[in-house]
Amino acid sequence: MENLIMLLATGAFGSLNESLQKEVYKQFYTFLYGGIYYITRDHAAAEDIIQETFLKTLKSRPDGGDEVRLKAWIKVVARNESYNYLRKHKKIHNQVDIESVLHIDSYLASASEDSVEKQVEAKDLAATISGYLDQMKPEYKMLIEMRWKREMSYKEIAEELDITEEGVKQKLHRAREAIRRKLNSDRERDHDGKEGRR
């Protein structure tokens, strides 16, 4: 399929016939929807963000006719719009289901049924969380590995470590929250850094 998004780089979108304008927007929508929905987990929000990104693309776009550069720029605008939406609606703390991501193998398997972009995002997220595990207290890291990698029950972990099941649950909860805070903090910092460079 011809890349109609490149017609946005010409600055002549307004002079295209209505049918072609609709096709350009449809391709633009398809190009961005998966990534925006991944961040917001909200269909209506994704549609609003795509529309806002489209309008920003029409108003100001990078110079030159390089397809890779234009698409990368559009993705940055869309990501920034997505994070702005989350901030306004105070949803950033619910972005990621840490519990499902910690089941890294099944998480990646479920992502493999999605688009290539979604698979890459899932692998990046799993790698990021694995990196966080290496920075955690050894006790938390061990508990997480026992629970999610070795798939041990709370009872089995409690018996192996000679602590109560309630103690296991509390420590795992703290470990998950530490990962969630770190992930959201890094995402906010990345977003703020990009906003500062705009």
N, C-alpha and C positions, 0 to 999 in steps of 0.2 A: 504494500500500500504506500502511495506517495505520502511523504511527510508534509502534511498541510500546516503543521505548527510553524514551519519556516516562513509561511506567508505573513506571520506576525512580525518577522524581522524587517520586512520591507516598509512597514509603516503605512501600507495602503489597504489595511483591513476594511476601512469604511467604504472603499470603492468597489469591493467585491460584491457579487450578487448575493441575495439573501440565502439561497440554497448553499452556496459555497461557504458563506459565513457560518451557517449551521454546522457544516461538515468540519470546519476548522475548530469550532468550539467543542464538538463531539470528540474529536481526536485529543484536544487539550484536556478535556474532562477525563477521558480514559487514561491518559498519560499520568495524571496526578492523583486520581481518586484513591488507589490502593495505599499510597504512602500517607496521604492525609487521614484516611480512615484509620490506619494503623496507629497514628498519634492520638486522634480524638475519640475513636470508638463511637462515633456519632454520625449517622448518615446525613442528617439535615445540616449539621455543622460542616461536614466535608463539602457539601454542595455550596454552601455560603462561602467557604474559604476558596474553593475553586473559582467562583465568580469574582471574588475580590482579587485573587491572583491574576485572573484574566484581564481585569480592568487595569491593574498596575502594569501588566505586560504591555498593554496598548499605550499607556501613558509614557512609560520609560522603560527602555530595554537596552541591552548592551549594543554598542556599535559593532558593525561588521556582520557578515553573513555566515558565521561559523555555527553549524548545527549543535555541536557538542557544547559549545560555550553558552548558546542560547538556552538549551535544555537544562544545563547545570544552574544557570541563573534563575530560571523559572522554578526549579526545585527549591532553591534557597529561599526565594520569595514565599513559596507555598509553605515551607517549613516554618518560617518566621510568622506567617499569618496563623498557622496552626497553634504555635506556642502562645501567640497573643490571645487567641481565642481561649485557650486553656487558662491563661492567667485571669482573663476577665470573668470566666465562669468557675474559677477556683477548682478545676478538675485535675490539675497536674499531679496531685498525690495519688490519683487512681489510674494513672496511665498503664501501669504494668501489673499483671497478675504474677507476682513473684513466685507464688506456689507452683503455678504451671511451668514457669520458666526453669525452676529448679529441677523439674523432671526433664532435664535437658534432652535426652534421647527422644522421648515421646513428643516434646515440644517441637523439635526439629522435624520429626516424622510428620506431625500435623501440618507444619509449614510447607513440607515438600509437596503437598497437594495444591498449594497456592502458586502465585506467579513467581518468576525467578527473583524479582525484586523483593518480594516478601520472604523468600528463602534466604536471601543475602542478609536482610534485616534480622531475621531470626537467628542466623549464625553469628552475626555481629553482637546481638544482645546476649546470646549464650556465652560467647567468648568474654564479653565485658563482665558478666556476672562471675564467670570462672576466675577472672582476674581479681575481682573483689574478694572472692573466697581466700585467695592467697594473702590478702592484706588483713584478714580478720584474725581475731583471737584464735589461737589453736583449738581451744575448747569448742568455739562456735563452728569452726571449719569442720572439725571431726563430727560434730552432731549433724551438720547438714549432709556430709558425705554418707553417714550411716543411714540417715532418714531417706535421702533422695537418690543417692547413687547405689547404695546397697539395698535400698527399699526395706529397711528394718522397721518393725512396728515400734510404737512408743514403749511397749512392754519389753521388747527385746533389747532396746537401747538402755532402758532403765536397769535391766538385769546385768547387761555387760558392763555398765559404768557404776553399778551399785548405788544408784540414786532413785528417787521416786519417779513415777510416770509424770506426776504433776510438775516436778522439777524439769524433766525433759521437755515438756510442752512449753513451759515458761522460757527456757533458754532458747528453744527453737523459734519461739515468737520473737524474742529479742534479736536473734540472728537475722530473721527475715526482715524485721523492721530496719535493721542496720543496712541491709542490702538495698531496701526500698529508698531509704533516705539518701544513700550514696548515689544511687542511680538518678533520682530526681534532682539532687544537687548538681551532679555532673551535667545533666541535660539543661538545667536552668543556666549554669555557667556557660555552656557551649552556646546557648541561645543569646545570652547577654553579650558574649564576645562577638557574635555575628552582628548583633544589633549595633554594637559600638563601632564596627567597621563599615557600616552602611553610610 
